[in-house]
């Protein structure tokens, strides 16, 4: 499955809605999108909405951490919003919930 990213700017906050799989094949797209946001604007916050993520592997988790580190270097806070139960469990297992602002798990979206 593919990865779709939708970026919205609202004041000093940028929200990136992530849909699909974050894995070995496409995790670079998320890193590139965060890099583009940071190079083209000066947000104070980047929020990754992960409610529609259907799969994440270790490479995807690594991409999330790399995005957080890249944002931190620029003084930008990167957090995760609305992780579905699957994503939340993977962040919890990896010990990364605190890094991403302790987001609450959300029920998985209904499959369209």
Biopython code that builds the backbone (N, CA, C, O; Angstrom):
import numpy as np
from Bio.PDB.StructureBuilder import StructureBuilder

atoms = [
    (1, "UNK", "N", (0.838, -1.178, 0.000)),
    (1, "UNK", "CA", (0.000, 0.000, 0.000)),
    (1, "UNK", "C", (0.881, 1.238, 0.000)),
    (1, "UNK", "O", (2.019, 1.199, 0.467)),
    (2, "UNK", "N", (0.372, 2.296, -0.505)),
    (2, "UNK", "CA", (1.113, 3.548, -0.632)),
    (2, "UNK", "C", (0.994, 4.397, 0.629)),
    (2, "UNK", "O", (0.270, 4.062, 1.566)),
    (3, "UNK", "N", (1.715, 5.488, 0.619)),
    (3, "UNK", "CA", (1.672, 6.469, 1.691)),
    (3, "UNK", "C", (1.216, 7.784, 1.087)),
    (3, "UNK", "O", (1.780, 8.247, 0.095)),
    (4, "UNK", "N", (0.190, 8.389, 1.686)),
    (4, "UNK", "CA", (-0.316, 9.679, 1.240)),
    (4, "UNK", "C", (-0.127, 10.680, 2.362)),
    (4, "UNK", "O", (-0.414, 10.391, 3.523)),
    (5, "UNK", "N", (0.356, 11.859, 2.005)),
    (5, "UNK", "CA", (0.607, 12.910, 2.981)),
    (5, "UNK", "C", (-0.128, 14.172, 2.551)),
    (5, "UNK", "O", (-0.037, 14.586, 1.396)),
    (6, "UNK", "N", (-0.851, 14.777, 3.475)),
    (6, "UNK", "CA", (-1.528, 16.041, 3.227)),
    (6, "UNK", "C", (-1.041, 17.023, 4.276)),
    (6, "UNK", "O", (-1.157, 16.772, 5.476)),
    (7, "UNK", "N", (-0.499, 18.134, 3.824)),
    (7, "UNK", "CA", (0.083, 19.121, 4.732)),
    (7, "UNK", "C", (-0.783, 20.367, 4.763)),
    (7, "UNK", "O", (-1.155, 20.914, 3.725)),
    (8, "UNK", "N", (-1.101, 20.809, 5.994)),
    (8, "UNK", "CA", (-1.916, 22.010, 6.190)),
    (8, "UNK", "C", (-1.195, 22.948, 7.146)),
    (8, "UNK", "O", (-0.675, 22.527, 8.180)),
    (9, "UNK", "N", (-1.174, 24.218, 6.785)),
    (9, "UNK", "CA", (-0.556, 25.242, 7.620)),
    (9, "UNK", "C", (-1.658, 26.026, 8.326)),
    (9, "UNK", "O", (-2.647, 26.418, 7.707)),
    (10, "UNK", "N", (-1.481, 26.246, 9.613)),
    (10, "UNK", "CA", (-2.415, 27.040, 10.396)),
    (10, "UNK", "C", (-1.604, 27.877, 11.378)),
    (10, "UNK", "O", (-1.231, 27.407, 12.452)),
    (11, "UNK", "N", (-1.341, 29.106, 11.002)),
    (11, "UNK", "CA", (-0.486, 29.947, 11.831)),
    (11, "UNK", "C", (0.912, 29.378, 11.887)),
    (11, "UNK", "O", (1.537, 29.133, 10.854)),
    (12, "UNK", "N", (1.402, 29.169, 13.096)),
    (12, "UNK", "CA", (2.751, 28.640, 13.271)),
    (12, "UNK", "C", (2.773, 27.126, 13.420)),
    (12, "UNK", "O", (3.816, 26.542, 13.713)),
    (13, "UNK", "N", (1.620, 26.490, 13.219)),
    (13, "UNK", "CA", (1.528, 25.034, 13.327)),
    (13, "UNK", "C", (1.300, 24.432, 11.945)),
    (13, "UNK", "O", (0.506, 24.934, 11.150)),
    (14, "UNK", "N", (2.006, 23.361, 11.686)),
    (14, "UNK", "CA", (1.818, 22.598, 10.445)),
    (14, "UNK", "C", (1.333, 21.216, 10.836)),
    (14, "UNK", "O", (1.939, 20.545, 11.672)),
    (15, "UNK", "N", (0.233, 20.796, 10.223)),
    (15, "UNK", "CA", (-0.266, 19.441, 10.460)),
    (15, "UNK", "C", (-0.064, 18.625, 9.199)),
    (15, "UNK", "O", (-0.418, 19.051, 8.099)),
    (16, "UNK", "N", (0.511, 17.449, 9.376)),
    (16, "UNK", "CA", (0.697, 16.520, 8.261)),
    (16, "UNK", "C", (-0.186, 15.313, 8.545)),
    (16, "UNK", "O", (0.048, 14.569, 9.497)),
    (17, "UNK", "N", (-1.203, 15.128, 7.707)),
    (17, "UNK", "CA", (-2.071, 13.964, 7.819)),
    (17, "UNK", "C", (-1.420, 12.827, 7.045)),
    (17, "UNK", "O", (-1.103, 12.964, 5.863)),
    (18, "UNK", "N", (-1.228, 11.714, 7.721)),
    (18, "UNK", "CA", (-0.535, 10.563, 7.142)),
    (18, "UNK", "C", (-1.559, 9.456, 6.934)),
    (18, "UNK", "O", (-2.308, 9.117, 7.850)),
    (19, "UNK", "N", (-1.590, 8.898, 5.736)),
    (19, "UNK", "CA", (-2.557, 7.847, 5.406)),
    (19, "UNK", "C", (-1.830, 6.721, 4.680)),
    (19, "UNK", "O", (-1.064, 6.965, 3.747)),
    (20, "UNK", "N", (-2.076, 5.487, 5.115)),
    (20, "UNK", "CA", (-1.476, 4.320, 4.464)),
    (20, "UNK", "C", (-0.414, 3.678, 5.332)),
    (20, "UNK", "O", (-0.523, 3.657, 6.558)),
    (21, "UNK", "N", (0.604, 3.158, 4.688)),
    (21, "UNK", "CA", (1.667, 2.434, 5.377)),
    (21, "UNK", "C", (2.938, 3.258, 5.450)),
    (21, "UNK", "O", (3.312, 3.933, 4.490)),
    (22, "UNK", "N", (3.598, 3.197, 6.600)),
    (22, "UNK", "CA", (4.924, 3.802, 6.749)),
    (22, "UNK", "C", (5.888, 2.636, 6.918)),
    (22, "UNK", "O", (5.981, 2.039, 7.990)),
    (23, "UNK", "N", (6.603, 2.321, 5.841)),
    (23, "UNK", "CA", (7.457, 1.138, 5.866)),
    (23, "UNK", "C", (8.730, 1.359, 5.068)),
    (23, "UNK", "O", (9.016, 2.468, 4.617)),
    (24, "UNK", "N", (9.479, 0.298, 4.906)),
    (24, "UNK", "CA", (10.763, 0.338, 4.207)),
    (24, "UNK", "C", (10.667, 1.015, 2.847)),
    (24, "UNK", "O", (11.580, 1.737, 2.446)),
    (25, "UNK", "N", (9.586, 0.791, 2.149)),
    (25, "UNK", "CA", (9.453, 1.287, 0.776)),
    (25, "UNK", "C", (9.198, 2.789, 0.722)),
    (25, "UNK", "O", (9.664, 3.455, -0.202)),
    (26, "UNK", "N", (8.468, 3.335, 1.694)),
    (26, "UNK", "CA", (8.054, 4.723, 1.532)),
    (26, "UNK", "C", (8.326, 5.630, 2.737)),
    (26, "UNK", "O", (7.900, 6.785, 2.725)),
    (27, "UNK", "N", (9.002, 5.163, 3.752)),
    (27, "UNK", "CA", (9.252, 5.988, 4.936)),
    (27, "UNK", "C", (10.016, 7.263, 4.584)),
    (27, "UNK", "O", (9.872, 8.283, 5.258)),
    (28, "UNK", "N", (10.820, 7.204, 3.538)),
    (28, "UNK", "CA", (11.578, 8.386, 3.118)),
    (28, "UNK", "C", (10.648, 9.548, 2.765)),
    (28, "UNK", "O", (11.026, 10.708, 2.924)),
    (29, "UNK", "N", (9.430, 9.247, 2.283)),
    (29, "UNK", "CA", (8.496, 10.305, 1.903)),
    (29, "UNK", "C", (8.122, 11.169, 3.112)),
    (29, "UNK", "O", (8.010, 12.389, 2.996)),
    (30, "UNK", "N", (7.931, 10.540, 4.254)),
    (30, "UNK", "CA", (7.600, 11.284, 5.458)),
    (30, "UNK", "C", (8.774, 12.163, 5.883)),
    (30, "UNK", "O", (8.588, 13.328, 6.232)),
    (31, "UNK", "N", (9.965, 11.609, 5.852)),
    (31, "UNK", "CA", (11.151, 12.405, 6.191)),
    (31, "UNK", "C", (11.294, 13.590, 5.241)),
    (31, "UNK", "O", (11.580, 14.704, 5.679)),
    (32, "UNK", "N", (11.097, 13.361, 3.948)),
    (32, "UNK", "CA", (11.207, 14.440, 2.966)),
    (32, "UNK", "C", (10.146, 15.518, 3.197)),
    (32, "UNK", "O", (10.429, 16.708, 3.062)),
    (33, "UNK", "N", (8.935, 15.104, 3.543)),
    (33, "UNK", "CA", (7.873, 16.089, 3.777)),
    (33, "UNK", "C", (8.206, 16.970, 4.971)),
    (33, "UNK", "O", (8.038, 18.187, 4.904)),
    (34, "UNK", "N", (8.673, 16.378, 6.056)),
    (34, "UNK", "CA", (9.065, 17.170, 7.221)),
    (34, "UNK", "C", (10.224, 18.091, 6.867)),
    (34, "UNK", "O", (10.227, 19.254, 7.271)),
    (35, "UNK", "N", (11.198, 17.602, 6.130)),
    (35, "UNK", "CA", (12.315, 18.446, 5.695)),
    (35, "UNK", "C", (11.825, 19.605, 4.843)),
    (35, "UNK", "O", (12.299, 20.730, 5.003)),
    (36, "UNK", "N", (10.880, 19.349, 3.935)),
    (36, "UNK", "CA", (10.329, 20.410, 3.085)),
    (36, "UNK", "C", (9.621, 21.470, 3.923)),
    (36, "UNK", "O", (9.796, 22.668, 3.700)),
    (37, "UNK", "N", (8.820, 21.021, 4.888)),
    (37, "UNK", "CA", (8.121, 21.968, 5.764)),
    (37, "UNK", "C", (9.130, 22.847, 6.486)),
    (37, "UNK", "O", (8.961, 24.065, 6.556)),
    (38, "UNK", "N", (10.173, 22.237, 7.018)),
    (38, "UNK", "CA", (11.160, 22.992, 7.790)),
    (38, "UNK", "C", (11.984, 23.929, 6.918)),
    (38, "UNK", "O", (12.424, 24.976, 7.392)),
    (39, "UNK", "N", (12.198, 23.582, 5.671)),
    (39, "UNK", "CA", (13.004, 24.444, 4.805)),
    (39, "UNK", "C", (12.176, 25.539, 4.134)),
    (39, "UNK", "O", (12.734, 26.542, 3.689)),
    (40, "UNK", "N", (10.857, 25.366, 4.054)),
    (40, "UNK", "CA", (10.015, 26.335, 3.349)),
    (40, "UNK", "C", (9.232, 27.254, 4.278)),
    (40, "UNK", "O", (8.670, 28.251, 3.826)),
    (41, "UNK", "N", (9.184, 26.936, 5.564)),
    (41, "UNK", "CA", (8.436, 27.766, 6.503)),
    (41, "UNK", "C", (9.131, 27.724, 7.856)),
    (41, "UNK", "O", (10.128, 27.025, 8.036)),
    (42, "UNK", "N", (8.591, 28.480, 8.802)),
    (42, "UNK", "CA", (9.191, 28.529, 10.134)),
    (42, "UNK", "C", (8.132, 28.215, 11.185)),
    (42, "UNK", "O", (7.753, 29.089, 11.963)),
    (43, "UNK", "N", (7.648, 26.961, 11.212)),
    (43, "UNK", "CA", (6.631, 26.630, 12.210)),
    (43, "UNK", "C", (7.242, 26.496, 13.600)),
    (43, "UNK", "O", (8.447, 26.291, 13.748)),
    (44, "UNK", "N", (6.395, 26.615, 14.608)),
    (44, "UNK", "CA", (6.839, 26.312, 15.969)),
    (44, "UNK", "C", (6.500, 24.870, 16.314)),
    (44, "UNK", "O", (7.143, 24.249, 17.160)),
    (45, "UNK", "N", (5.463, 24.342, 15.633)),
    (45, "UNK", "CA", (4.998, 22.978, 15.889)),
    (45, "UNK", "C", (4.688, 22.265, 14.581)),
    (45, "UNK", "O", (4.177, 22.860, 13.632)),
    (46, "UNK", "N", (5.011, 20.978, 14.556)),
    (46, "UNK", "CA", (4.580, 20.079, 13.488)),
    (46, "UNK", "C", (3.814, 18.951, 14.165)),
    (46, "UNK", "O", (4.309, 18.325, 15.103)),
    (47, "UNK", "N", (2.615, 18.700, 13.686)),
    (47, "UNK", "CA", (1.771, 17.643, 14.242)),
    (47, "UNK", "C", (1.569, 16.586, 13.161)),
    (47, "UNK", "O", (1.102, 16.891, 12.064)),
    (48, "UNK", "N", (1.919, 15.354, 13.475)),
    (48, "UNK", "CA", (1.694, 14.233, 12.561)),
    (48, "UNK", "C", (0.412, 13.520, 12.999)),
    (48, "UNK", "O", (0.371, 12.920, 14.073)),
    (49, "UNK", "N", (-0.626, 13.584, 12.176)),
    (49, "UNK", "CA", (-1.886, 12.901, 12.469)),
    (49, "UNK", "C", (-1.779, 11.484, 11.898)),
    (49, "UNK", "O", (-1.734, 11.304, 10.680)),
    (50, "UNK", "N", (-1.739, 10.489, 12.770)),
    (50, "UNK", "CA", (-1.493, 9.105, 12.353)),
    (50, "UNK", "C", (-2.738, 8.217, 12.439)),
    (50, "UNK", "O", (-2.623, 6.992, 12.480)),
    (51, "UNK", "N", (-3.898, 8.816, 12.466)),
    (51, "UNK", "CA", (-5.127, 8.037, 12.624)),
    (51, "UNK", "C", (-5.369, 7.085, 11.458)),
    (51, "UNK", "O", (-5.890, 5.988, 11.659)),
    (52, "UNK", "N", (-5.002, 7.482, 10.253)),
    (52, "UNK", "CA", (-5.250, 6.658, 9.067)),
    (52, "UNK", "C", (-4.043, 5.822, 8.640)),
    (52, "UNK", "O", (-3.988, 5.355, 7.503)),
    (53, "UNK", "N", (-3.083, 5.632, 9.534)),
    (53, "UNK", "CA", (-1.935, 4.776, 9.223)),
    (53, "UNK", "C", (-2.369, 3.328, 9.436)),
    (53, "UNK", "O", (-2.826, 2.959, 10.519)),
    (54, "UNK", "N", (-2.223, 2.516, 8.396)),
    (54, "UNK", "CA", (-2.674, 1.128, 8.467)),
    (54, "UNK", "C", (-1.564, 0.161, 8.846)),
    (54, "UNK", "O", (-1.838, -0.970, 9.248)),
    (55, "UNK", "N", (-0.297, 0.600, 8.721)),
    (55, "UNK", "CA", (0.829, -0.274, 9.034)),
    (55, "UNK", "C", (2.047, 0.597, 9.273)),
    (55, "UNK", "O", (2.240, 1.609, 8.599)),
    (56, "UNK", "N", (2.862, 0.205, 10.228)),
    (56, "UNK", "CA", (4.152, 0.844, 10.444)),
    (56, "UNK", "C", (5.130, -0.245, 10.872)),
    (56, "UNK", "O", (4.828, -1.060, 11.744)),
    (57, "UNK", "N", (6.317, -0.247, 10.240)),
    (57, "UNK", "CA", (7.341, -1.220, 10.621)),
    (57, "UNK", "C", (8.485, -0.482, 11.316)),
    (57, "UNK", "O", (8.382, 0.711, 11.600)),
    (58, "UNK", "N", (9.562, -1.192, 11.582)),
    (58, "UNK", "CA", (10.679, -0.582, 12.306)),
    (58, "UNK", "C", (11.307, 0.567, 11.519)),
    (58, "UNK", "O", (11.782, 1.536, 12.113)),
    (59, "UNK", "N", (11.314, 0.468, 10.210)),
    (59, "UNK", "CA", (11.839, 1.561, 9.392)),
    (59, "UNK", "C", (10.921, 2.781, 9.511)),
    (59, "UNK", "O", (11.395, 3.917, 9.553)),
    (60, "UNK", "N", (9.621, 2.546, 9.563)),
    (60, "UNK", "CA", (8.666, 3.632, 9.759)),
    (60, "UNK", "C", (8.837, 4.300, 11.107)),
    (60, "UNK", "O", (8.782, 5.526, 11.209)),
    (61, "UNK", "N", (9.047, 3.496, 12.152)),
    (61, "UNK", "CA", (9.304, 4.049, 13.480)),
    (61, "UNK", "C", (10.586, 4.874, 13.452)),
    (61, "UNK", "O", (10.653, 5.957, 14.034)),
    (62, "UNK", "N", (11.597, 4.354, 12.773)),
    (62, "UNK", "CA", (12.850, 5.104, 12.633)),
    (62, "UNK", "C", (12.649, 6.420, 11.906)),
    (62, "UNK", "O", (13.281, 7.419, 12.248)),
    (63, "UNK", "N", (11.778, 6.432, 10.907)),
    (63, "UNK", "CA", (11.493, 7.673, 10.174)),
    (63, "UNK", "C", (10.803, 8.687, 11.090)),
    (63, "UNK", "O", (11.103, 9.879, 11.029)),
    (64, "UNK", "N", (9.892, 8.228, 11.929)),
    (64, "UNK", "CA", (9.235, 9.127, 12.876)),
    (64, "UNK", "C", (10.258, 9.750, 13.821)),
    (64, "UNK", "O", (10.206, 10.950, 14.094)),
    (65, "UNK", "N", (11.180, 8.939, 14.316)),
    (65, "UNK", "CA", (12.223, 9.444, 15.215)),
    (65, "UNK", "C", (13.130, 10.420, 14.465)),
    (65, "UNK", "O", (13.495, 11.461, 15.012)),
    (66, "UNK", "N", (13.495, 10.103, 13.235)),
    (66, "UNK", "CA", (14.343, 10.999, 12.440)),
    (66, "UNK", "C", (13.642, 12.337, 12.206)),
    (66, "UNK", "O", (14.282, 13.387, 12.251)),
    (67, "UNK", "N", (12.343, 12.304, 11.958)),
    (67, "UNK", "CA", (11.581, 13.542, 11.779)),
    (67, "UNK", "C", (11.596, 14.365, 13.057)),
    (67, "UNK", "O", (11.755, 15.585, 13.015)),
    (68, "UNK", "N", (11.433, 13.701, 14.188)),
    (68, "UNK", "CA", (11.468, 14.399, 15.474)),
    (68, "UNK", "C", (12.834, 15.042, 15.697)),
    (68, "UNK", "O", (12.918, 16.198, 16.110)),
    (69, "UNK", "N", (13.889, 14.304, 15.428)),
    (69, "UNK", "CA", (15.233, 14.835, 15.618)),
    (69, "UNK", "C", (15.505, 16.015, 14.691)),
    (69, "UNK", "O", (16.084, 17.018, 15.108)),
    (70, "UNK", "N", (15.093, 15.895, 13.451)),
    (70, "UNK", "CA", (15.297, 16.981, 12.469)),
    (70, "UNK", "C", (14.558, 18.242, 12.910)),
    (70, "UNK", "O", (15.096, 19.345, 12.823)),
    (71, "UNK", "N", (13.327, 18.074, 13.382)),
    (71, "UNK", "CA", (12.553, 19.224, 13.842)),
    (71, "UNK", "C", (13.212, 19.846, 15.076)),
    (71, "UNK", "O", (13.303, 21.069, 15.181)),
    (72, "UNK", "N", (13.664, 19.017, 15.998)),
    (72, "UNK", "CA", (14.281, 19.512, 17.239)),
    (72, "UNK", "C", (15.515, 20.349, 16.965)),
    (72, "UNK", "O", (15.750, 21.356, 17.633)),
    (73, "UNK", "N", (16.303, 19.935, 15.982)),
    (73, "UNK", "CA", (17.506, 20.691, 15.622)),
    (73, "UNK", "C", (17.130, 22.117, 15.220)),
    (73, "UNK", "O", (17.880, 23.057, 15.483)),
    (74, "UNK", "N", (15.973, 22.275, 14.583)),
    (74, "UNK", "CA", (15.509, 23.598, 14.168)),
    (74, "UNK", "C", (14.680, 24.306, 15.228)),
    (74, "UNK", "O", (14.125, 25.372, 14.962)),
    (75, "UNK", "N", (14.584, 23.734, 16.427)),
    (75, "UNK", "CA", (13.810, 24.362, 17.488)),
    (75, "UNK", "C", (12.309, 24.198, 17.336)),
    (75, "UNK", "O", (11.537, 24.963, 17.914)),
    (76, "UNK", "N", (11.893, 23.206, 16.563)),
    (76, "UNK", "CA", (10.479, 22.961, 16.294)),
    (76, "UNK", "C", (10.036, 21.734, 17.077)),
    (76, "UNK", "O", (10.738, 20.724, 17.119)),
    (77, "UNK", "N", (8.871, 21.833, 17.693)),
    (77, "UNK", "CA", (8.317, 20.689, 18.428)),
    (77, "UNK", "C", (7.501, 19.833, 17.467)),
    (77, "UNK", "O", (6.597, 20.338, 16.801)),
    (78, "UNK", "N", (7.813, 18.547, 17.393)),
    (78, "UNK", "CA", (7.077, 17.602, 16.559)),
    (78, "UNK", "C", (6.358, 16.621, 17.480)),
    (78, "UNK", "O", (6.977, 15.966, 18.319)),
    (79, "UNK", "N", (5.042, 16.532, 17.309)),
    (79, "UNK", "CA", (4.240, 15.615, 18.112)),
    (79, "UNK", "C", (3.387, 14.749, 17.202)),
    (79, "UNK", "O", (3.232, 15.020, 16.011)),
    (80, "UNK", "N", (2.842, 13.702, 17.798)),
    (80, "UNK", "CA", (1.930, 12.795, 17.100)),
    (80, "UNK", "C", (0.531, 13.036, 17.649)),
    (80, "UNK", "O", (0.342, 13.175, 18.858)),
    (81, "UNK", "N", (-0.440, 13.084, 16.757)),
    (81, "UNK", "CA", (-1.841, 13.229, 17.150)),
    (81, "UNK", "C", (-2.642, 12.041, 16.634)),
    (81, "UNK", "O", (-2.359, 11.499, 15.566)),
    (82, "UNK", "N", (-3.620, 11.658, 17.392)),
    (82, "UNK", "CA", (-4.597, 10.631, 17.035)),
    (82, "UNK", "C", (-3.992, 9.321, 16.507)),
    (82, "UNK", "O", (-4.453, 8.808, 15.488)),
    (83, "UNK", "N", (-2.977, 8.773, 17.175)),
    (83, "UNK", "CA", (-2.502, 7.473, 16.692)),
    (83, "UNK", "C", (-3.597, 6.436, 16.920)),
    (83, "UNK", "O", (-4.183, 6.367, 18.001)),
    (84, "UNK", "N", (-3.865, 5.640, 15.904)),
    (84, "UNK", "CA", (-4.843, 4.572, 16.120)),
    (84, "UNK", "C", (-4.217, 3.531, 17.043)),
    (84, "UNK", "O", (-3.027, 3.605, 17.352)),
    (85, "UNK", "N", (-5.004, 2.575, 17.477)),
    (85, "UNK", "CA", (-4.528, 1.604, 18.468)),
    (85, "UNK", "C", (-3.298, 0.843, 17.989)),
    (85, "UNK", "O", (-2.402, 0.554, 18.782)),
    (86, "UNK", "N", (-3.245, 0.517, 16.704)),
    (86, "UNK", "CA", (-2.110, -0.219, 16.146)),
    (86, "UNK", "C", (-0.829, 0.612, 16.256)),
    (86, "UNK", "O", (0.193, 0.126, 16.741)),
    (87, "UNK", "N", (-0.891, 1.853, 15.806)),
    (87, "UNK", "CA", (0.287, 2.729, 15.844)),
    (87, "UNK", "C", (0.674, 3.028, 17.287)),
    (87, "UNK", "O", (1.855, 3.007, 17.634)),
    (88, "UNK", "N", (-0.313, 3.304, 18.122)),
    (88, "UNK", "CA", (-0.054, 3.597, 19.525)),
    (88, "UNK", "C", (0.697, 2.436, 20.186)),
    (88, "UNK", "O", (1.659, 2.652, 20.923)),
    (89, "UNK", "N", (0.255, 1.212, 19.918)),
    (89, "UNK", "CA", (0.905, 0.031, 20.491)),
    (89, "UNK", "C", (2.369, -0.042, 20.057)),
    (89, "UNK", "O", (3.242, -0.347, 20.870)),
    (90, "UNK", "N", (2.641, 0.237, 18.785)),
    (90, "UNK", "CA", (4.026, 0.187, 18.304)),
    (90, "UNK", "C", (4.882, 1.282, 18.935)),
    (90, "UNK", "O", (6.043, 1.041, 19.264)),
    (91, "UNK", "N", (4.331, 2.468, 19.107)),
    (91, "UNK", "CA", (5.076, 3.533, 19.772)),
    (91, "UNK", "C", (5.321, 3.186, 21.237)),
    (91, "UNK", "O", (6.389, 3.469, 21.778)),
    (92, "UNK", "N", (4.335, 2.576, 21.870)),
    (92, "UNK", "CA", (4.484, 2.168, 23.271)),
    (92, "UNK", "C", (5.562, 1.097, 23.410)),
    (92, "UNK", "O", (6.426, 1.194, 24.282)),
    (93, "UNK", "N", (5.516, 0.084, 22.559)),
    (93, "UNK", "CA", (6.506, -0.998, 22.603)),
    (93, "UNK", "C", (7.919, -0.445, 22.402)),
    (93, "UNK", "O", (8.867, -0.889, 23.049)),
    (94, "UNK", "N", (8.046, 0.523, 21.503)),
    (94, "UNK", "CA", (9.356, 1.115, 21.228)),
    (94, "UNK", "C", (9.784, 2.114, 22.304)),
    (94, "UNK", "O", (10.909, 2.614, 22.271)),
    (95, "UNK", "N", (8.895, 2.407, 23.257)),
    (95, "UNK", "CA", (9.216, 3.354, 24.313)),
    (95, "UNK", "C", (9.258, 4.801, 23.845)),
    (95, "UNK", "O", (10.017, 5.609, 24.380)),
    (96, "UNK", "N", (8.437, 5.130, 22.841)),
    (96, "UNK", "CA", (8.513, 6.448, 22.219)),
    (96, "UNK", "C", (7.311, 7.351, 22.471)),
    (96, "UNK", "O", (7.254, 8.454, 21.928)),
    (97, "UNK", "N", (6.365, 6.917, 23.268)),
    (97, "UNK", "CA", (5.183, 7.760, 23.485)),
    (97, "UNK", "C", (5.563, 9.117, 24.077)),
    (97, "UNK", "O", (5.023, 10.142, 23.662)),
    (98, "UNK", "N", (6.473, 9.135, 25.027)),
    (98, "UNK", "CA", (6.901, 10.392, 25.637)),
    (98, "UNK", "C", (7.569, 11.326, 24.647)),
    (98, "UNK", "O", (7.376, 12.540, 24.711)),
    (99, "UNK", "N", (8.345, 10.778, 23.739)),
    (99, "UNK", "CA", (9.023, 11.584, 22.730)),
    (99, "UNK", "C", (8.025, 12.353, 21.881)),
    (99, "UNK", "O", (8.284, 13.485, 21.472)),
    (100, "UNK", "N", (6.889, 11.732, 21.622)),
    (100, "UNK", "CA", (5.888, 12.329, 20.738)),
    (100, "UNK", "C", (4.721, 12.972, 21.477)),
    (100, "UNK", "O", (3.656, 13.169, 20.892)),
    (101, "UNK", "N", (4.907, 13.304, 22.754)),
    (101, "UNK", "CA", (3.900, 14.060, 23.485)),
    (101, "UNK", "C", (2.837, 13.242, 24.183)),
    (101, "UNK", "O", (1.780, 13.780, 24.511)),
    (102, "UNK", "N", (3.070, 11.972, 24.422)),
    (102, "UNK", "CA", (2.117, 11.073, 25.099)),
    (102, "UNK", "C", (0.718, 11.107, 24.470)),
    (102, "UNK", "O", (-0.266, 11.369, 25.162)),
    (103, "UNK", "N", (0.630, 10.847, 23.179)),
    (103, "UNK", "CA", (-0.697, 10.869, 22.545)),
    (103, "UNK", "C", (-1.562, 9.713, 23.035)),
    (103, "UNK", "O", (-1.056, 8.636, 23.349)),
    (104, "UNK", "N", (-2.855, 9.946, 23.096)),
    (104, "UNK", "CA", (-3.816, 8.909, 23.487)),
    (104, "UNK", "C", (-4.168, 8.052, 22.283)),
    (104, "UNK", "O", (-4.272, 8.557, 21.165)),
    (105, "UNK", "N", (-4.351, 6.762, 22.508)),
    (105, "UNK", "CA", (-4.761, 5.862, 21.434)),
    (105, "UNK", "C", (-6.190, 6.183, 21.010)),
    (105, "UNK", "O", (-7.031, 6.519, 21.844)),
    (106, "UNK", "N", (-6.456, 6.081, 19.732)),
    (106, "UNK", "CA", (-7.784, 6.303, 19.171)),
    (106, "UNK", "C", (-8.262, 5.001, 18.540)),
    (106, "UNK", "O", (-7.450, 4.249, 18.001)),
    (107, "UNK", "N", (-9.557, 4.722, 18.594)),
    (107, "UNK", "CA", (-10.047, 3.530, 17.894)),
    (107, "UNK", "C", (-9.682, 3.604, 16.420)),
    (107, "UNK", "O", (-9.702, 4.677, 15.818)),
    (108, "UNK", "N", (-9.355, 2.471, 15.855)),
    (108, "UNK", "CA", (-8.974, 2.425, 14.443)),
    (108, "UNK", "C", (-10.121, 2.895, 13.571)),
    (108, "UNK", "O", (-11.280, 2.605, 13.867)),
    (109, "UNK", "N", (-9.818, 3.622, 12.492)),
    (109, "UNK", "CA", (-10.884, 4.079, 11.599)),
    (109, "UNK", "C", (-11.512, 2.907, 10.862)),
    (109, "UNK", "O", (-10.869, 1.884, 10.628)),
    (110, "UNK", "N", (-12.771, 3.074, 10.503)),
    (110, "UNK", "CA", (-13.448, 2.041, 9.710)),
    (110, "UNK", "C", (-12.814, 1.983, 8.330)),
    (110, "UNK", "O", (-12.471, 3.012, 7.749)),
    (111, "UNK", "N", (-12.665, 0.791, 7.821)),
    (111, "UNK", "CA", (-12.070, 0.631, 6.490)),
    (111, "UNK", "C", (-13.088, 1.029, 5.430)),
    (111, "UNK", "O", (-14.237, 0.587, 5.450)),
    (112, "UNK", "N", (-12.641, 1.875, 4.502)),
    (112, "UNK", "CA", (-13.526, 2.339, 3.430)),
    (112, "UNK", "C", (-13.639, 1.309, 2.337)),
    (112, "UNK", "O", (-14.344, 1.529, 1.352)),
]
sb = StructureBuilder()
sb.init_structure("model")
sb.init_model(0)
sb.init_chain("A")
sb.init_seg("    ")
for serial, (resi, resn, name, xyz) in enumerate(atoms, 1):
    if name == "N":
        sb.init_residue(resn, " ", resi, " ")
    sb.init_atom(name, np.array(xyz, "f"), 0.0, 1.0, " ", f" {name:<3s}", serial, name[0])
structure = sb.get_structure()
